[in-house]
């Protein structure tokens, strides 16, 4: 009888241990994903600071450095998609991994950090290419003076502004190109490319 109880107890204990180990594994994977996003943002910040300290540091893809920038401490940053929605723009304009950004509410300057140069294809067959850093001025229904974004119109053309009017988005890229807003309402993954 003792042998049977030992076997049943051992079996029950091993099943419980397996569940706990699997649960810990899931927690570690979740934490790893969170740390990865934060690490990418931190590396991007270190690069900007390195460029600030040493102007000879490779500056390609880095934002214009504002030496008079002030930091606001204690204010929680909302997700980028929520910020775009509040300004009446489609939430899927930027790739999914563009989660780190700076937004100066006074000047309306938006700086979005993207871990690597990438392209995003949309439902309407349009494609946008993003640099590591995209900047622009965010107003209600418009992202103006855009730097770090291109679209394919036979050849790659620099996007200078994006505006929203009803069910349309207008991309200024040499000419004003209208696209369906619906195609940009879903957040999509970027595909890494070699150069911007």
N, C-alpha and C positions, 0 to 999 in steps of 0.2 A: 504494500500500500504506500509506503514511504517513497519507493522508487517512482511510482506513478505520480504522486504529488510533486516530487522533485522535477520530473519531466514536464508536467503541466506548468509548474511555476517557472521553469527555465524557458519554456516556449512563450509564456505570457510576458516574461521579463524581456526576452529578445524582441518580441513584437513591439512592446512599448519603447524600447531603446531605438529600434529602427525608425519609428514614427518621430521620436524626438530628434534624431540625427537628420532626418529628412527636413523637418521643420527648421532646424538650425541652418541647414544648407540653403533653404529658400530665403531665410533672413539674410544670410551672407550675400547671396546673389542680388537681393534688393538693395542692400547697403552698397555693394560694389557698383551697381548702376548709378546710385546717387553720388557716390564719391567720384566716379568717372566724369560725370557732368561738371561737378565742382572743380575737379583737377584740370579739366580742359579750360575752364574759365580762368583759373589761377595761372596756368601757363600763359594764356593770352595776356593777362594783366602784367606778368613778369616781363614779357616781351616788350610791352608798351613802356614799362618803367625803364628797361634796359636801353631802349631807344632814347628815352628822355635823358638818361644819364650819359649816354654815349651816342651822339648823333650819327656816328659812323656805323652803328649797329644796323644790320639790314632792315630798311624801313618799308620794303615793299609789302603792301597789304595792311599797314598799320594806319590808324586814324591820325588826323591832325591833332597834335597834342596841345591842349589848352592849359597853359601854365597857371592860370588864375582860377582853376576849377576848385570848387569847395565840395566837401563830402558831407552828406546828410547822414547822421548816425541815428539809429533807433527806428527808422521807417521801413516797414516790410515792403519788399518789392513784389508787385503782382505779376502773374505770368504774362509773357509777351503777347500771347493771343488775346488776353483780356484787355491789355492796353490798346491793341489794334481795334478791337471791337468797340471800346469806349470812344474811339476816334472815327467810328463809322467806316473802317476799312475791313477787308476780308481777312479772316484769321489765318488763312493758309498761305499768305504771301511769302513768308520765310520758311525754310526747312524745319523739320521737327526738332533737330538738335540745336537750333538757334534759341536757346533758352536764357542765355545771359545777355543782359543789355544794360545800358545806362540811358536814362531819360532826364534831361534837365527841364523841369516844368516852367522855369522862367524864360529860357531861350527857345524851348520846344525842340532842342536838338536830341535826336535819337541815335544812339550808337549800338549796333547789334553785333555781338561776337559769335562767329561760326567756327567750330573746331577745325574745319578744313575747307579748302576751295571745293565747291560742289555744284551740281546741276539738279534742278527739280523739274520733273515733267508733270504737267497738269492734265485734267480730263479733256480739255479742249485741244490737246496736242501741242500746246505752247510749252516752251522751255525757258526757265530762268537760270542764269549762272550767277553764283555768289562768291565774292571774295571772302577772306577771313573776317573782315570787318566791313560792315555796311553802315553808312551814315546818311542822315537826312533830317529834315525838319518836319515834325509831325503836327498837323493841324486837323481840324474836323474834316474828315473826308478826303485828306490829301497827305501824301508824303512827298515833300519837295526837296530840291537840291540833292538828289540821291547820288551817292558815290559808292562803288563796290558792287553794282548789280548790272547784268547785261541780259538781253533777250535775243533770241534767234529770229531774225527776219531776213531770210536768205543767208545773211552773214551775221555774226555777233555784233550787236549794237548796244551802246551804253544806255541804260535807262536813267533818265534825269528826274522823272517824277511819276507818281502813281496817284490817280484821283478816282473817287467813287461817286457815281450818280445813279441812284436806283439799282437796277439789275446789271449795270455795266461797270467795269473797271477800265480806266483809260491809262495806258502806259505811254509816256512821252519818251520816245527813243528815236530821235531824228524827226519822225512824224508821230502824230497822235494815233495810237492803235487801240481800238476798243476790243474788249474781251468780256466774256460772260463772267459775272461776279461769282456765280455758282461754282465754276471750276476751281476757284481759289478759296472756297469756304472749308475745305478739308485740309488738315495739316498733313504734309507728305514728307517722306524721307528724302534726303539728298543723296546723290551718287557722287562719290569723290572723283575729281578730275585733276589732271596734272597742273594746269595753270589757269589763271583767271583770264 
